[in-house]
Amino acid sequence: MIKKTIYKDREAITLECSSFSAVFLPSDGAKMASFKTEDGIELLAQAKGEEYRRLFLDSDYVKSECSAFDDMFPPLILVR
């Protein structure tokens, strides 16, 4: 099943099947923010807190979310 969800305070897309669930953040290059087994065991590092700490070009990496798999897909590029 594929559905729109929320991860912390960000719009997300969750893919679920009988073996796992995966949460992706489309606005962040489809970053995989969560990957859980069927038993609910989280396999990715998770930052504490309810707010997603975004990384910007001029910001400190360590103060950002520092978790999950980055850059699953490149950001949307408009092609003519």
C-alpha positions in Angstrom: 0.0 0.0 0.0 1.2 3.5 -0.8 -0.2 6.5 1.1 0.5 10.1 1.9 1.5 10.6 5.5 3.5 13.0 7.8 7.0 12.3 9.1 7.5 14.6 12.1 6.3 17.9 10.6 7.1 17.0 6.9 4.8 15.7 4.1 5.8 12.1 3.4 4.9 9.0 1.4 4.8 5.7 3.1 5.1 2.3 1.3 3.9 -0.7 3.3 3.8 -4.4 2.7 3.7 -7.4 5.0 7.5 -7.4 5.5 8.3 -3.7 6.0 7.3 -0.1 5.8 9.4 2.7 4.3 8.8 6.5 4.7 10.1 8.9 2.0 10.3 12.7 2.0 9.5 13.9 -1.5 10.5 17.5 -0.9 14.0 16.4 0.3 15.1 14.4 -2.8 13.0 11.4 -1.8 15.1 10.9 1.3 14.2 7.6 3.1 13.4 8.8 6.6 12.3 5.5 8.2 12.5 1.8 7.4 10.8 -0.5 9.8 10.4 -4.3 9.8 7.1 -6.0 10.1 7.6 -6.1 13.9 8.0 -2.3 14.0 11.8 -2.3 14.5 13.3 0.9 13.1 16.4 0.1 11.0 17.6 3.7 10.3 19.1 6.1 12.8 16.4 8.6 14.1 17.0 12.1 15.4 15.1 13.0 18.5 12.3 15.5 18.4 9.0 16.2 16.7 10.3 18.8 14.2 12.4 17.8 11.2 15.6 19.8 11.2 16.3 20.6 7.6 19.8 21.1 6.1 20.4 24.2 4.1 23.4 25.2 2.0 24.7 27.6 4.7 23.7 25.5 7.8 25.6 23.2 10.1 25.3 19.5 9.1 25.5 18.3 12.7 22.6 20.5 13.7 20.4 19.1 11.0 18.5 15.9 11.1 21.6 13.7 10.6 19.6 10.5 10.1 18.1 8.2 7.4 19.3 7.6 3.8 20.0 10.8 1.9 19.4 11.5 -1.8 17.5 8.5 -2.9 16.6 10.4 -6.1 17.8 13.8 -7.3 15.5 16.8 -6.7 13.0 17.4 -9.4 14.6 19.1 -12.5 12.3 20.6 -15.0 13.1 19.3 -18.5 11.7 21.0 -21.6 
